Amino acid sequence: MHELKIAEELIGIIIEVAESENLKKVTKVNIQFGKMIQIVPDIFEFVFESAVKGTLAKNAKLKLEILPVVFVCNKCKEEAEIDDLFFVCPRCGSNDLELIQGRETIIESIEGEKNTNSQKLIAKA
Amino acid sequence: MKNVLDRNKNKANEVRNLLKEKGVLMVNMISSPGAGKTTLLEKTLGKLKDRYKLAVIEGDIATDRDAQRLKDHGVPIVVINTEGGCHLDSHSISKVLPEFDLDNLDVIFVENVGNLVCPSHFDLGETFKLALVSTTEGDDKPIKYPMLFREAKVILLNKIDLIEYTNFNKSSFNKDLNNVNGKVPLLEISCTQNIGMEKWYDWIINQIISK
């Protein structure tokens, strides 16, 4: 259940951004997790919904994208994506791989409405 | 773009810098419940405490039972109860560090909460992660929990004395581990039967010497 702790950290950042951008409410959060983080989207959405209750992000929609694992082979320099988390180069069979994607916990953007007027704002997190 | 775990990462880097400045090695020990983390610590403290200055941070969901098992060794122990939390984080480590005399320490062993998933995603500021698995858990752990086995600096396979009573397939385990992390050293041990322990002590002493 690292989903809960990650959701709490996420909400902390959302509130910080919302305050600094003077948002009265947050409408959407776009987030990306690498496959290696082993986030279960259903669980994450559930804990997120529970944890935003009573905050200005309470009705925010969560868009969650899982990024595949991508590596560069140190031996033959092949760049490839793997599905099954077997870290073997499909070209030369080497297991000496450099991970270049798959461990992300990224907030891409936070969308909301400004306090001053109802103008829509997309804050790049 | 912001990293959700920035706060944890920043605090972990603070911890790491402080420990480096003080010349203290921190080992983040990760395993399933019952794999033998506390027994490994009991043995390791017994073997190394006269030679090096050791300390322990015990991460537990509740109770101080693990700490009770270790207290006879007379090394400083601090318990962090996560009260349901399934892993430690860098903030909880940073809070308890002032309880140690860091100028007078060589190693802090951190016994993380028993769990193979969550602890591997939270940097504590450790020098390295240690993964402990046991033959009674089954041979499929590296492929199910690749993050931990990818990140660990050493893998200990405990309860090797019990292997004949289990369906643990060593060649399948080795193959999966090799596919997840082909470079990591694997040490086969039995803490209770003192099998392979000298290799482990040599390995950790090497880390202490070269810290």
Interface residues (C-beta under 8 A of the other chain):
Chain A: M1 H2 K5 I6 E9 L10 G12 I13 V17 I31 M36 I37 Q38 L85 F86 F87 V88 N95 D96 L99 R103 E104 T105 I106 I107 E108 K124 A125
Chain B: M1 K2 N3 V4 L5 D6 R7 N8 G85 C86 H87 D89 V117 C118 H121 F122 I143 P146 M147 R150 N178 N179 V180 N181 G182 K183
